[in-house]
Amino acid sequence: MSRRFVRVRETYASGRGPWKISRLIFSSIASSPEKLSTSPPRRRGRRRQPECDGGPLNEALVATFPGGWSDVREEIKKHAESLGFARARVTTPEPSSRFEQYKAWIEEGKHGEMGYLAREDRLARRADLDLILPGLQAVICTMTLYWPGKKGFPPASSMHAAPSSTTLGPSPVRPGHSASKKRGVISCYSWGEDYHNIITPRLKALAEWMHTRYGGRGRWYVDTGPLMERDLGERAGLGFVGKNTLLINEHLGSGTFLAELLTTLPLPPETPRKKSGGCGKCRRCISACPTQAIHKDGYSIDARRCISYLTIENKGSIPIELRPSMKNLVYGCDICQQVCPWNRWSWPDNQPKTLFSPSAPSSPSTPPFLPPSASSLKLSTPVLADLLRALKSDAGFMKWFTGSPITRIGRARMLRNVAVAAGNSGEGGGREGEEGEDGEELLAVLREVWEEENDEMVKEHLSWAIQRLEGEVESEEAVREAER
């Protein structure tokens, strides 16, 4: 055995490999019972999803419950909520009723460059979850809330707001136009720490607890597995799939992370949920989408036009015809959720309690929601000129976004996005006397970044932004000269 392989095995055993970072950070909530074994990932290729094995089913313990496995299910749900999940429900591992629609969506190419969605092995597992975990009996679907509420967003004066006719928050402005043009907008799910680092240890702790107690095997996923998780969540009773294709809970809205725990425990499924009003005739998300990514009848999205896809999953150039519609959105998009009536609630002032915020604590045991402050606006509505300067280097990118899910897209893609937002910053209204100054500063920074940038794809976006702003600044200078 080579010395290198021995060192790799020692790293697995010590739990200090990169796949164990979250375990080290959140050791306070993730235990490692001796009875349980956690399979290490493979050395090469794609990382194996962790699996825990608690041995034979503990039927003797189950027999002590009057309701048998139904009572066990309820105990597991309560334990899940004690770990920080907003909701936990159980469903069967049957294939999704929308699987054929999903395949048709793939065949139409609406998944864009997300080739992993079309892989034959992943399609096979979506159709038969038993391929993921042989002997699978039930799926525990969980929700973790991140939505800041109507009052939790920065003032509309600094955000890419939805149309005033459909905006649910205060002080609406025209679509995509900010009263302070120098700021970009980041989707609220990424304001705080990377959600994988918080939810994965919670799911792992739940799996270890229940399989140590009741036996059986489990495998868990935080938006990384070949699961049709919104359909599973709907069948489990967590909500309904809306016209914006998101799972909407009647009490929590759609601002939640979904995560699943597959188990061989014979947990009975939940009683089918009562039908709610759903979306009804509402078309707010369809009308508000800046790029018309949502199908005219709803319930389907063309990812190639979706701003979240364009700024996150898309690795190449953003289509020129879609860039103006992106306005000042630099990472993700919340518009179809902001206009949704199911998300119009606000956190009570005396009960601020959700998971993520720009200033969320590192420990998930106390997850208070703190509305964005002046110091935290760099993670929600960053100043474009400052962010452009930071993105000149990988070190600057990591310093700005360390610990955030944004780091997964890398510096080049983020700089590409910010360049588009900067190019769009000259449109619409602005505070009197401020437009020209902001435009001139951005133009100077864009030229400076362009000179130092080596990535040709990024340079093309910077050039596009420079050309857009050059005309705007020249117009402003002409107006000022005429006024003199």
N, C-alpha and C positions, 0 to 999 in steps of 0.2 A: 504493500500500500504506500503510495507516494506521500511525502511529507505534506504537500499541498492539500491532498484529500483529507489527511488527518486533521489539518487545521480547519478545513471546512466543516468536518463533522463536529469538532470541538465548538465551532461557532454556532452550529445548530443547537447543540446540547446546552450551551450557555444562554441561548435566547438573545444573542447580541447581533444577529444578522439584520440587514435592513428591513426584512419582513417582520421583525420583532420590535421595531422602534415604538409602536403604539403600546406594546405590552410593557415596555420599560417606563414609558411616560405615565401610563394609567394603571400601575401596579396596585393602586389603592382599591380598584374595583374589579380587577381581573385576577382570579385565583387559579391555582394549578393543582387540583386535587390529585393525590397519588394514584387514585383508582383510575383516573382518566389519562388517556394518551392522546397527544396532539401530533398528528403526522407532519413532519417537516416538509417544506416544498422541495421540488427537484432542484438539482444544481444547475441544470441547463434548460433552455426552452421556457415555456410559459410556467408560471408558478402554480403549483397545485393548491387548490382551495383547501384551507385547513379543515380537518375532520376530527371529531372527538368520538371516542368509543367508551361507553360506560359498562360494557359487558351485557350479560343476559338481563332480560326485563325483571324488575323487582316486583313480581306479582304479589308477593306477601305483603309488601307495603301498600300496594294499590288496593288490596282486599280490605284494608282497614278504613277505607273511605266508603261511606254509604252509597255514594253515586259512582264508585269505581273510577274509570278513566275520565268521566265527565267532570268529577271533582278535581282530578289531577289537572285537567285542562284549565280550570278556573284558578287553581293555585299557581300554575305557570304564568297565567296572564297577570295575576297580582304581582308576582315576582318581577315580571318584565316592567311593569309600571314603577316598581320600587327602584329599578335600575335607571329610570329616566325616560322610558318610552312613553309617549303620549297615549298611544293605543296599541293593543296587541289582540289579534283575533286569529282563529284557526280555520283552515279550509282543507279541502281534499287536494291531492296532487294531480287531479284530472287535467287533461289538456285544455287550453283556453278555447272558448267558443269563437274567438276572433283570430285563431291561428291562420285560417285560410286568407283572411283579409290582410294579415301581416305578410304572408308570402306574396300576395299580389302587390302590396306596397313595395316590397323588395324588388320584385320583377320590374316594376315601373321606374326603378332607380331613384326613388324618393328618399333613400337613406344616404344619398350623396357619397362621400368618400369613406363612410363608416363600413368598410368591407367586412369587418368582423361580424356584423349583424347578418351577413348573407352567407357565412361559412356553413358548409353542409353539416359539419359536426355540431355546430351550435343550433342550427335549425332542428336537427334530430333531437337534441336535448330539450329544446323548447316544447317539442311535440310529446316527449316522453321523459318526464322528470326522473323516472326510475333509472335512467342511464346516468344521472348525476349521483344518485345515492340508491344503490340496489336495496330493495326492501322498504322503500319509502312508504310511509303511512299517512303523514300529515305535513302541512306547511304552516308555520307560524308567521303571520304577516305583521309587521310592526310599523308604526308611524313615529317620527321624531319631528317635533314642530320647530320651524325656523322663522316663520313669518313674523315680521316686527309689528304687524297691525297697522291700521290706517295712519295713526299718529307717529309711528316709529320710523317713517322715512324722513330723510332730510327735507327741508322746505321745498315746495314745488319750484321755487325760484331758482334752485340749483340743480333740478333734476330734469331728465327727459320725461315729461309728463304725458299722460294720455290725453285724447281730445277732451276739451272742457265739457262737452255734452255727456261724457261718460265717466269723467274723473270722479272718484269717490272721496278723495282727500281734499284738503283745503287749498286755496290759492292756485287754481289750475292755470296753466298757460297753454299756448297753442302746441299741437303735437310736436314733440322733439325740440322745441325752442326753449332755451333757458334764459332767464333774466341775467344770469352771470355766465357769459358764453365761454369762459375759460375753463370750465369744469367738465370732466367726463362723468359717466355714470356706470357703476358696477352693480351687477345683480346682487340682491340682498342675501342670497344663500351663501355667498362667498365673503361676506363682511368679516366673519370671524375665523376661527381655526378650521382647518380642513376637517370636514365632517367625517371622513373616513377614520380619522384618528380618534374620534369621539364615539361614533356609533359601533365600529368594529369591536372595540374592547367590551362594550356593553352587550353586544350580541354573543360574543365569545363567553362572557361571564354567565349569561343566561343558559347557553348550551352546556357549559361545564356543570353548572348547578343542577340542571334538570336531569342530565344524563348520569351524573354521579349518584343522584338520588333514586332515579327510576330505571337506570340501565339504558340500553339502546344506543344508537349512533345518531350523530347529527352533523350537518354541514351548513354553513351560513354565508350569506352574500349581502354586501352593501353596494348595490347598483353595479356589480361586476360580473354577475352570472348570466347565463342564457335563460333567464326567466321572464315571462310576461307579467311583471310584478304588479302593474296597475290592474290587470284583469284578475290576478290572484287576490289582490286587496279588495276589489269590488265583490268578488265571490265570498270573501271572508266577512264582508259586512263593514269594511272600513269607510265606504263611501261609494260614489258612482263616478264613472269616467265621463268627463264633461266635453263640451264641444272644442275646448282647447287641448283635448286629449290627456289632460291631467286628472289624477284621482282627487275628487273633491269630497271632503268630509263635511257633513251638514253643520257641524259645530266648529271645526277647526279651519275649514276652507281647504285650499290646495297647497299652501306653503308648508309642505312636510316632506321629509325624506322617507323613502320606503326602504325597508330592509327585511330579509327573509331568513328564517331558520328552517331547514328541511330536517325532518326527524323520522326515525323508524318507530317511535312511540305511537301506539294506536289511539291517538287522540281523536275523539269524535268531532266532526265539523260543527261550526256555529249554526244556530237556527237561521234560515234565510232571512235577510234583512227586509224590512218593510220598504216598499217603493216610496221615494220622495218625489218632490216636484221636478228634480233634476234641473236641466237648463231651460226646459220649456221652450218658449219662443225667443228667448234672449239671444242676441247676436252681438253683444258688446265686444267680446274678444275678437270675433271675425272682423268687425268694422274697425277696431282699434289697431290691428296688426299693421305696422308700417310697411311691410313688404308683401302683404297678402299671402302669407305662408299657410294660413289655415284655409282649408277647403271651404267653398261658399256655403256648404251645408253643415260644416263642422265635423268633428270627430276624426279628422285626418289632417296631418301636417306634411307639407313638402319641406323636408329638412334643408334642402338646397337653398331655400329662401328664408329660412328661420334665422333671426339674428343670433340666437344662442348658438346655433350650429356654425354660422359664419365666423363668429368671434372665438369659438372654443374648439370644436371638432375639426373644422376646416383647416388643413395644413398649408394650403396654397394661397393663391391670390383671391381676394374678394372681388366678385364680378363688379365691374365699373358701374353698371346700371343700377346696382343695389346700394352702392355706397352712400348716395345722398339720403336714402331712406333710413340709414342707420343713425343719423344725427350724431349725438354725443355719447352713444352707447359703446363702451370700450370692452366690456366683458359680460356676456349674457344679456338677458332681457326679462323684465318683470311685467311688461305692459299687459299681456293677456290675463295676468293674475290681478294686477292693480285695478282693472276695470270690472272684474268679476264681482257680482253682488254677494257671493258667498264669502268674499274676503273683506267685507266692509266693516268688520268689527275692529275694536281697539282694545288694547290691554287696559284694565282698570289702573288708575294711578297708584292705588294702594296695593296692587297685586301684580307687579311687574315680574313675569315669569315665563321666559322662553329660552331657547338654547343658545342662539347665536346673536352676536352683535359685534361691532368693531372692537369693543373693549371687553369681550367675554373672557372670563377667567380660564386659565388652562385646565383647571380641574372641573370635570363634568358633574361633580357631586353637588355643586351649588350653581345652577345656571341662570342667574338673573339676566333680564334683558335691560340693557342700558341704551337709550336712544342716542343716535350719533351725535357726538360732541365735536367741537371745532378741531380737536386734535385727532379725532378718528375719521374725519371726512376724507382723509387720504385713502381710506379703504372703501368708501362708499361713493363719494363724488370728488375724485382727485383733481387737483389743478393740472391742466394738461401740460402747461409749459414745464412745471416741476417734474411731472412724470416722464416727459420726453427726455429731459436731462438725465434722469435716473436710468432710463432704459438704454443709454449709450453703452452700458457694460452689463455683463452677466452679474457682476457683484452688486451693481446698483439695483438690478431687477430683484435679486434675492433679498437684499436689505429691505426693499419696499414691501415685498410680498411673502417674506419667510413665514412658514406655518400655514399659509393660505392655500386653498385648492387651486388658485390661479397659477401657482408655480408649475403645475403639470403641463401647461401649454408652452412654457419657455419664453425667453426674452423676445425672440424674433416675432412670434405671433402677436404678443402683446404690443410690441412697437408698431406692428402693422395696424392693429386695431386703433391705437391712439392716433396714428397718422390720419386715419379716416375721420376720426372725431375732430381732430384739429382742422382738417380741410372743410368740415361742415360747420365749424364754429362761427363762420362769418355770416350765417343765415339768420334771419328773423330779428326780433327785437332785442335790445340790450339796454342797460342802464345808461341814461344820457351822459355823454362825455366819456364813456368807458370803452365803446366799441373799437375805435381806432387804436387806442393804446393796447388793448388786448390782442388785436389782430397783428399789430406790428411786433409785439413780443413773441407771439407764436410763430410768426413768419421767420423771425431771426433765429429762433431755436430750431425750427424745422430745417433751415438751411445749414445750421451748425451740425445737426445730427446727420443730415444727408452726406455731408462732407466726410464724416468719420465712419459711416456704415458700409459694411462689406457685402451684406446679403442683398443680392440683386432684386429679389422679390420685395423685400422691405423698402428698398430704395425707390422702386416704382411707386409704391403707395405714398412715400414721402414726397416724391415729385408731384404726384397728383394733388396732394394737399397744398404744396407750395403754389402750384398754378392756380388753385381755387382761391387761396388767400391773397395772392398778388393782385388779382383783379379787385378784391374787396378792399384791400388797403389803399390801392390807387384811387378808388372811388371815394373813400373817406378823406384822403388828402385833398382831392379836388373840391370836396364840399367845404373843408376847412379853409382852403385857399380862397374860395368864392366868398366865404363869410368875412374874410379880412378885407 
